[in-house]
Amino acid sequence: MINEYKGLVRTREDGSEIVNYDDASFPSYIYDGYVYSGCTWERVPHFHKDIELLSVHSSCMGYSVNGTNIFLEKGDTVFVNSDQLHYSYATPPREGRYVIAVMHPRILCANYAVEAKAVLPVISNKKVPFIHFRNGDRDAAKMQELMLFLYRQAHGNEFLITKTFFEIWELIMVRVNETGEFSNDDMANRGVHNDVLKAMMNYVDKNYMNNITLSEIASAGGVSRSLCNSIFNRYTQMTPIEYIMHFRTRKVADLLQSGDMPMSRIAELTGFSNASYMTETFKKFYKFTPREYKKSVQG
């Protein structure tokens, strides 16, 4: 893991996330995490080629995949397929605690036959953006057991991670073969809107430091302003303007963690007209002023 990028979302030219793997030579990220209302990693829509698994071991939380909100209780696990828009969110009053594993499918691709018969049929299946393993399902306890093993015993051991990932994948394959949850029409609409939203999010990523208008965001996705609003509301639970402001405050948080830059300069670099407006907006999302946040992260 590259420590200076810890907790930050870096993106490629297409807007997909560059996952900060535990070891750059082995594409996996395994972490015991938590989410609470107002934290800087809550409600951050992103996507990547890696698959994501999150298993709740304390309290509860929410997860959104392609605009579908999933309530996760203790004992639940969610599998998020490759290239899907997703984010976590808190369900107050308590924070949700979980084990998360983000792993590239190529870990499983020992040869072409395995890739063709076991991996591609899952990651290319547009009918399965996610699978919710609910506590009490026949395979949910086994799934959480494997997830906890990944963190507590396999973490840092590439052989054990690979072995455990194959066991997890077997449970996923069984579910994929049984799935009928999403209709073709529904998935077709979601697929089109996913691509539009990704294009608009990428536009914000590349231009957040400038004075972006709703028309410019809509144009980046090739849609009308009203459809732009509708897509953002459905998939992110924010208006496009709220999304921009949330995005900018995340960039403020990144800069606060990485140095001692003056507040006026941070405001300038993140698209805010002045430091006072930046402070007001930052506090709206994170309950802290930028100075308070900086003090909390730097100890």
ZAGUTI-409796 format. One record per atom (N, C-alpha, C): x, y, z; residue in one letter. Coordinates in steps of 0.05 Angstrom, whole numbers, plus 5000, padded with zeros to 4 digits. Layout:
N
XYZA/...
//
This chain:
299
501749765000M/500050005000M/501850255000M/501050454984I/502450714984I/501150885005I/502650935027N/501451075050N/500351345044N/501751495027E/500851765021E/498151775006E/497351544995Y/494851534981Y/492651394997Y/493351325022K/491451185039K/488951355044K/486651245039G/484151395043G/483351585021G/485051605000L/484451784978L/483551624954L/481751744938V/480851614913V/482251734890V/483951574877R/485351654853R/484051524829R/483951664806T/482451564783T/484251564758T/483451384740R/484651374713R/483351574695R/484251584670E/483051774651E/480051714646E/479251464648D/476451394644D/474751434669D/475951524691G/474451574715G/474351344735G/475351104726S/475450874744S/477550904766S/477050784789E/478850824812E/481350654808E/483550774816I/486150624818I/486250524847I/485750264851V/485750154878V/488550154890V/488650244915N/491250254929N/491749974942N/492749784926Y/493049514936Y/495049504959Y/494649304976D/496449254999D/499349214989D/499649084966D/502249034954D/501949084924D/503449264913A/503149334885A/503449104866A/504848894875S/505348654858S/503148454860S/501148494878F/499048304881F/496448454885F/494548434866P/492248614865P/490048554885P/490548614910S/488448574931S/488748794952S/486448874963Y/486449064985Y/484448955006Y/485448895030I/483748775051I/484048945076I/481749015087Y/481749215109Y/479449175127Y/479849225153D/477749225173D/476849515176D/474549585165G/473749865164G/471249935179G/470450185177Y/468050275190Y/466950525175Y/464350575178V/463150805166V/461250935186V/461351195188Y/459551345205Y/458551595190Y/456351695200S/455151925187S/457052165187S/457652265163G/459352505160G/462252455156G/463152195155C/465952135149C/466552195120C/469052255113T/469652345086T/469552115065T/469451865074W/469251645055W/466351545052W/464451675065E/461651605062E/460451735036E/458751585022R/457351684998R/459251794977R/461351634971V/463251704950V/462851504927V/461251574907P/460851384885P/463451334869P/463951084863H/466351014848H/465950744835H/467750684817F/467650424803F/470450334796F/470850074792H/473449964785H/473149694773H/475149594759K/475049324747K/475149104768K/476249164792D/476348974813D/473548904823D/473248664835I/470748604849I/471048694878I/468848744891E/468948844918E/467148664936E/468148594959L/466548444978L/466648595005L/464348625017L/464148755043L/462348595062L/463448525085S/462048355104S/461748505131S/459248555140V/458748705164V/459048525189V/460748605208H/461048435232H/460248575257H/459248825255S/458348975278S/456349185269S/454049205283S/452049405277S/450949365249S/450449585234C/449249565208C/450149805191C/449549805166M/450350025148M/448849985122M/449250185104G/447950165078G/450050145056G/449250035033Y/450950025009Y/449250084985Y/450250234967S/448750294942S/450250194918S/448950044901V/450149944876V/448350014853V/449350174835N/447850254811N/445050374819N/444950514840G/442450644848G/440650474865G/441350224871T/439850054888T/441050064916T/439450144936N/440450154964N/440049894978N/442149794992I/442049545005I/442549585035I/440849495052F/441249515080F/442749265090F/445049305102L/446649085111L/446749065141L/445948835151E/446048785180E/448448615187E/448948585213K/451148415222K/450748135211K/452848025199G/452647755186G/452047765157G/451448005146D/450948035117D/453548085102D/453647995077T/455948055059T/454748135032T/456048335020V/455248414993V/457548374974V/457048254951F/458948224930F/458248434908F/460148604901V/459648804880V/461348714856V/460048674834N/461348584810N/463148794797N/464848714779S/466748894766S/465349124751S/466449364754D/465549594738D/462849704745D/461949664770Q/459349764779Q/459750014797Q/457850204794L/457950444811L/456950374839L/458550434859H/457750364886H/458950554907H/457750544931Y/458750694954Y/457450594979Y/458750655002S/457650575028S/456450825041S/454650775059Y/453451005075Y/452650905102Y/452651085121A/451951015149A/448951005153A/448150845172T/445350835181T/445450895211T/445351155219P/445551235247P/443451085264P/443951065291P/445851235306P/448651125309P/449150865302R/451750755307R/453350715281R/455950705284E/457650655260E/457450355253E/457650295227G/457750025218G/460649935215G/461349695224R/464049595221R/464049345203R/466149325187Y/466049125166Y/468949045158Y/469048815145V/471548735131V/470948775101V/472848915088I/472548955059I/474948835045I/474348705022A/476448595005A/475848684976A/477848824965V/477648914937V/479848764922V/479048594903M/481048424890M/480548404860M/482648414845H/482348394816H/481848104809H/479948054790P/479347774783P/481747624771P/483747764762R/486047614750R/487447434771R/487047484796I/488147304817I/487247014812I/484746994801L/483646724797L/484346604770L/485546764753C/485946674725C/488646524722C/488746284733A/491146124731A/491746034702A/489645994686N/489945934658N/487346024643N/487445994617Y/485246104601Y/482645954606Y/482845694611A/480445534616A/478945624641A/480445684662V/479245784687V/477946054682V/479446224668E/478346494662E/475846474646E/475846304625A/473546294607A/471146154619A/471545954636K/469345804647K/468345894674K/470146024690A/469346094717A/469346394723A/471046544710V/471346834717V/469647004698V/470146994672L/468647164653L/465647134655L/464546884658P/461646864660P/460447024683P/462047084704V/461047244726V/461447544721V/463947624716I/464447914714I/463248044689I/462547884669S/461247994645S/458247964646S/457147854668N/454247814670N/452848064678N/451548204659K/450248464665K/447848434683K/446848184686K/444548144703K/445248134733K/447848124738V/448748094766V/450648324774V/449648564779P/451348784788P/452348734817P/450648594833F/451448534860F/449948284870F/450948164892I/449547944905I/449448014935I/447147994947H/446848044976H/446647774990H/448647705005F/448547465022F/447447545049F/444947495053R/443547585078R/444047385101R/444447495124N/444847335148N/442447145151N/442946885153G/440846685153G/440646525127G/441646635105D/441846485080D/443646245084D/443346045068R/444845795072R/447845835069R/448646045054D/451546085049D/452646335062D/450946485076A/451846745088A/453946705110A/453546505127A/455446465149A/458146385138A/458146205118K/460646125106K/462046355092K/460546525079M/461646755066M/463046945086M/461646995109Q/462947175129Q/465347035141Q/465246785146E/467546635157E/469946665139E/469546645113L/471746675094L/472746965093L/470947155095M/471747435095M/473447505120M/472547405143L/474147455168L/476847315166L/476847075154F/479446935151F/481347095133F/480247215112L/481947385095L/483347595110L/481947725128Y/483147945143Y/484947855166Y/483947655181R/485347585206R/487747395201R/487547225181Q/489747025177Q/491047035150Q/489547095129A/490647085102A/492047345094A/491347565108H/492347835101H/495347825099H/496447905076G/499347905072G/500447645061G/498847435060N/499747175050N/498347125023N/499847165002E/498647154975E/497446874969E/498646664979F/497646394974F/494946364988F/494746435014L/492246405028L/490046585018L/490846825009I/488847004997I/487646874972I/489446764955T/488546644930T/486746404936T/487646234954K/486045994962K/483346074972K/483146274989T/480646365001T/478946494980T/480146644962F/478646784941F/477246574923F/478646344917F/477346134902F/474846024917F/475045984943E/472845884958E/470446084958E/471146344960I/469046554958I/467846554931I/469546524910W/468546534883W/466646304877W/467146074889E/465345844886E/462545904896E/462346044919L/459746124930L/458446324911L/459946504900I/458946704882I/457846574856I/459346384846M/458546244821M/455846094824M/455445974848V/452945834853V/450646034852V/451046264865R/448946474866R/448446584838R/450546634822V/450246734795V/448546544778V/449046284781N/447546084765N/444646074773N/444046164798E/441246154808E/439746424804E/441246634798T/440046904799T/437946944778T/435947094786G/433847184767G/432647444777G/434247574794E/433347814808E/432848054790E/434448084769F/434248324753F/433348254725F/431348394715S/430348344688S/432148464667S/431948364642N/433648464621N/433148764616N/430548844616D/429849124611D/430949304632D/430749224657D/431749384679D/434749414677D/436149204671M/439049214669M/439949374645M/438449364623A/439149524599A/439049824606A/436849904620N/436650184627N/438750274646N/439350094666R/441450164686R/444150184672R/444650004653G/447250014639G/447650274624G/445650364610V/445850614596V/446350844615V/444750864636H/444951084655H/447651064671H/448550824676N/451250794689N/453350924672N/453350874646D/455350984629D/455151284628D/452751394627V/452351684627V/453351804652V/452651684675L/453551794701L/456651784703L/457851564694K/460751544695K/462051774680K/460951834656A/461952054640A/461752314654A/459452364667M/458952614681M/460752634706M/460952414720M/462752414744M/465652474735M/466452354713N/469152394703N/469652684695N/467552814684Y/467753094677Y/468253264702Y/466753204723V/467053344749V/469953304759V/470853054758D/473552984768D/475653154754D/475353194728K/477353334713K/477053644714K/474753744723N/474154024721N/473154154747N/473354014770Y/472154104795Y/473354374804Y/475754434796M/477154674805M/476054924790M/474454874769N/473355094753N/470355144761N/469255344749N/466455414754N/464655244736N/463855004745I/462354814728I/459354884730I/458054864707T/455154914706T/453654644702T/451154644708L/449454414704L/449354334674L/449254534657S/449154484628S/451754334619S/453954414630E/456554294622E/456654004631E/455653944655I/455553674665I/453753504648I/451353604642A/449453454626A/450653404598A/451953604587S/453153574560S/455353354560S/456853324582A/458853124584A/457652844582A/455152814592G/453852554590G/452052524566G/451752744550G/450052734527G/447152724533G/446252844555V/443452834563V/442553114570V/439853144573S/438753404580S/439353464610S/438853714617R/439353794645R/437453644664R/434953604655S/432953474672S/433753184676S/434653044655L/435552764658L/438052754674L/439852944671C/442252954687C/441552964717C/439653134724N/438753154752N/437552894761N/435952764744S/434652514751S/436652294756S/438652274739I/440652054741I/442252094767I/443152344772F/444752394796F/443052334821F/440652414821N/438952364845N/438452064850N/438051914828R/437551634831R/440051474840R/442251544828Y/444651384833Y/446451474856Y/446251734863T/447951844884T/446451964907T/443751994904Q/442152124924Q/443052414929Q/444252534908M/445052814909M/444352944882M/443853204882T/443553344857T/446353374845T/446553444819P/449253484808P/450853694822P/449553914831I/450954124845I/451954034872I/450253884886E/451053764912E/453453574908E/453353424886Y/455553234880Y/458153394876Y/458053614861I/460453774857I/461553874884I/459753974901M/460654084926M/461853864944M/460553634944H/461553404959H/464353324949H/464553314922F/467153244909F/469353434917F/468653694916R/470653904923R/471553874953R/469653824970T/470353804999T/472153555004T/471753344988R/473553114990R/476353184982R/476553354961K/479253444953K/480453624974K/478753784988V/479753945010V/480853765031V/479453555038A/480353365058A/483053235050A/483253175025D/485853055015D/488153245020D/487753505013L/489853705016L/490453755045L/488453745062L/488853795091L/490553575103L/490253325092Q/491853105103Q/494753105093Q/495253235070S/497853195057S/499753435061S/499153635076G/501053855080G/499954085097G/501354305096D/500654545112D/500054785094D/498554735073M/497754945054M/495855135067M/496055395062P/494155595073P/491255535063P/489355595079M/486555545073M/485755685047M/486755925043S/486056085019S/486955944994S/489355814996R/490455674973R/488855414968R/488155274989I/486455034986I/483855094973I/482655314981A/480055404969A/480455454939A/482555584932E/483155654904E/483455404888E/484955204898L/485554954884L/483154774881L/481154804898T/478854624898T/476354744887T/476554984876G/474255094862G/472355264879G/473155334903F/471555504920F/472355794916F/470455974917S/470956254912S/472656384934S/472356274959N/473956384981N/474056175004N/475856225023A/476156035045A/473756015063A/472256245066S/469856245083S/467756055072S/467256075046Y/465255905032Y/466155615034Y/468755565030M/469755295032M/469255185060M/469755335081T/469355255108T/466455185113T/464655365104E/461755325107E/460855065094E/461755015070T/460954775055T/462154525067T/464654535075F/465954305087F/464554225113F/463854415129K/462454355154K/459654235149K/458354315128K/455754215121K/455853915116K/457953815103F/458253535096F/459453375119F/461453485133Y/463053325151Y/462853395181Y/461253605187K/460753685215K/463153815228K/465453825214F/467853955224F/468454195206F/469854395216T/471154585199T/473654465187T/474754575166P/477254465155P/479554455176P/479754665193R/481854665213R/481454445234R/478954405242E/478254195261E/478853925250E/478153895224Y/478753635211Y/481753585209Y/483253785202K/486153755199K/487353675226K/486453805247K/487453735274K/486853445282K/484353355274S/483553075281S/485152865266S/485852915241V/487352715226V/490252725231V/491352945240Q/494152965245Q/494852915274Q/492752865291G/493152795319G/493953035335G/
//
